[in-house]
Amino acid sequence: RLQPRYSLAYLNIGILKGRQGDKAQAKAFFEKAAQTDPQNANAYFNLGFLAEAEGNLAVAAEHYQRAVLANPKHVEGYYNLGNTLARQGKLAEAVVSYEKAVILNHSHTDAWVNMLVLALQLKDYPKAAEALIQAQKLGFEAPAEYLEVLAPYISGK
């Protein structure tokens, strides 16, 4: 029986194999890392990344969900989960995932911007305005049409 401490070694070998372009070996080592230590959030995250790159969004979302369950402070896990959910048309769920990412890292510009875009699509203008304000504080230059639509929600803020 393998010890959970070996999980990090499998994870690192998987990362190395991925950098070498050997996605199949990378996946095998990430799976071994997760099997060896079911709390290895980075193993699930990397499995999600590989599945997403292959266009398998449902599997990617499952892996990202396991990553954030294993480590509820995994900012990029929430961010990538949001991206994957958005690509599947699950916009409201994606917004929730982005919200979790920015709670953990208030300076995550991409999560704020993605939340802004999806909130606009969902016509949740107060949430979109909040995301716009936060993204602008981080240097995001919003398109004029965003500013126009959200002007009634950001005046006086």
Salt bridges, closest charged atoms under 4 A:
GLU52 OE2 - ARG87 NH1 3.44
GLU76 OE2 - HIS108 NE2 2.81
GLU99 OE2 - LYS127 NZ 2.32
